Amino acid sequence: MRSHVSRIAAVIVLASSALAGSPEPPQAPDNTGKFPTPEQAFSPATFAARRTRLAPLVGSGLVVLFGEKNLIDAWEEHANDPFFRMGPFRQEENLFYLTGLEFPDLAVIIDSTAGKTTVYSPTGTPPGHADGGAELRAAIARLGLSGPEPMSRLEADLAERVKGRTVFLLTRSDALETAFSPQHAFAPFLPGGARNTYREDVTRAQFEKKYPGVTVKSVVSATVALRKGLDAEEIAAMRRTVTISLEGLRRGIAHVAPGVDEREVTAEIEYEFKRRGAQLIAYGADLQSGPNGLRSFIDVDSSYDLRNRTMQAGETALIDHSAECNYYVSDLARTVPVSGTWTADQRLAYDTYLASWQVGLDAIRPGQPYLEASRAAGRALEAKLASLPEWLRGPAAEFAKSLAAGSPGHFLAMNLHIHDDYTTPLVPGQVVAYESAFKIPARGWRFTAEDVVLVTPQGHEVLSEALPRTAEGIEGMMKKR
């Protein structure tokens, strides 16, 4: 981890540059490399178009967004928070979505009425950057934004601009409030342990205290509406992320065998992610083999030991993992036979599951709510119950009921749950993770297939189609080890 020495060094370099009186600011370095970066994946016109679409959703209001902190300050702020873990820098999603800026410690004011987006940054040089801010200035110019203004001017500028206007902040909406009730049973002094202790809550409280009388609303409803449908560059980013992810799963599945530990498979998968250019993983690896497949993934992931076990012959194993590339995430899963081939009963159960799964997939199309996918799968399975052997009929009937009452997965883009609207008709440009889980407790088996699906004008396209899904295809992947 970088120490405070890096800050001091950066300030010295900046001061030296000022004393030298250099007439030309240093140019941003060329970051061209082996893999495309967000700067290369998304054009300035795309971010500008998003702000244009935002304008009617906020009217004459101001949108004020705050970016993520640099890692040193974030670590210091959470020094007494036992639940905090350091991670690579990732810009706050809404700020990146609307501006394309990837630098820490920024604030942004989007004034749609004036057609101007102003960037504020701290005085001096961010930790680890000794270029006097040239990279930030170059990015702001490329993206057609204004600034950077010193952060010390933000409060005064806001005081002048908020008069008589609504301010939209990133705060938890009413819908999110209900999701956090009842309150977590943490000590109230811990962040998130009580109402008004989340970062967004604190920001809103401080803002309303600083600017009394100003109407503050959440920008979440507007950004959710914008992000429901993906634009062309987002879809291209999703294709790349899904391709990286499916190749990672293909590599990991080829290493599944009796006597192999789940963490070995995870290592193979994440190696392939990195080898193909992913910056991060989309979520912690969800590998549930044998009896763990009957547990909730929350149970497994909340345990230090349960999430790492040695797989045994005759078991099934869920391999659920994906990458993040240029801020966009995938979510893929396959169930595999640990022994490399399905037993006759496993094959029958999986084929039964997959047949109903396919009916649900066929229901994903414009004009139909996403919820219809699980409903259609449930109806298809119910129609086949009478033809199933007794040992399979009971679990299948329970599964059909769960499909009728549950959701078929979730919506994807910059995170795993960009919204939870399952009843509004789907429209082209939406991307979903389609999945379900069929469990047979008496045998200790769990069957899941999860794919990334793009809604198109004609119906849908499975972006992860290259990852085998049939019983034969899965055995084929395992024979390559």
C-alpha positions, 0 to 999 in steps of 0.5 A: 500500500502506498504511504503518505510519503507518496503524497509528499513526493507528489507535492514536491514534484508539483511545487518544483514544476511551478518554480520552474515556470514551465509554460506548457502543462505536461501532456497526459501519458499514452496509456495504450496497452494490450487491452482496451481501456474504458477511454477506448471503449466509450466515446465522449459523444456517448456520455454527452448523449446520456446527459442529454437524456438525463435533462428532461428527467431532472428538469431545471434541477442540479445534479450533484455527484461525488466520486469515490475516494482515493484508497488511502483516504478511504482506508483512513475513514474506515480505520475502525470499521471491521467490515471494511475491506480495501479494494481496487479503485472503482469510480462511483457508477453514476458519475462514470456513467454520466461523465466517463471520469475515472479519477478519485476525489471528484465532485461534479455538477450537471446543470442541464439548463445551462448545458454545462457539466463542471468538475471539481477536484482537490487542490494539489495532486492526487496520491501517486500522480506526479503530473500536476493533474495533466491527466485529469485536465486532458480527460476533462477536455476530451470529454467536453466538460468544464474544469477542473475547478478547485474543490474549495470553490464547490460550496460557494458555487453551490450556494449561488446555483441552488437558489430556487432549484431542486438538487438531485443527490445520490441518496437512497430512494424510498424503494431502497429504504424498504429494502434496508428494514428492519435495521441490521443488528450492528452497533449503531456507531458502525457505518450502516448499523443504523438509519442515517449512517450510510454514506449517502444518508450522511451526504444528504444530511450535511447538504441540507444543513449547509443549504437550508430550504433547498429541496433535495431529491434522489437522482436514483430514479432518473439514473435507473430509468437511463440505465435500464436500456443499454446503448450501443457501446454498453452492449459492445462492452457487455459482449467483451465481458461475457466472452472473457467470463465464459472463457474463464468458466470453460477453463475452470470447468476443465479442472473440476475432478474428484480430489480437486479443491474449489479454490483451485478451480477459482484460481484457474477461472480468475487467471483466465479472466486476467489473461484476457483483460478483465480489471476485476471480478464481478463478484466473489466466486460462487462454487458450491459442490456436493452438500453446499449446493443445497445451501444458500450462497449467502450461507456459503460465502459467509463462512470462512471454510464452507466456500472451500471444499474438496470435491468428491466423485458422484457429486454435482458442482455449481460453477458460478463466476464472472469478470468485470471489464471496463465497468461492465459485469457478466454473470454466468453459471453451469452445473457439472458432474464432478466425476466428468460424466453424468450418472443416468439419474443425474442426466435425467434430472438435468435434462428435465431441468434444462427443457423447462429452462429453455421454455423460459428462455424462449419467453424473453422478448420485447413486450413480455415482462421478464417475470414471464420467463420463470412462469413459462418455465414453471408451466412447461415443467408442470406439464411433464410431471406425470411422465417423471419417475417418482423420485424426480416427480416430487422435487420437480413439482416443488421446483415448478411451484418456486418458478411460478412464485419467483423471478427468473434472474436479474438485470445486468450492466455496470453491476449485477442488479441495475434495477428490479423491475420484473413486471414492465414489458421488456424492451430492446437493449436490456440485458438480463442474467437468466437462471434458476436452481433445481434442488433434489435434497435426497440426492444432494444435487443442485442444477443451475444454468445461467446465461447473459441474454440481450433483448433484441427487436426480434426476440433475444440473443444469448451473449454467452451461447458459446459456453456449452449448456447441454449435458453432452456439451458440459461433459465435452468441456470436462474431457479437455482437462 
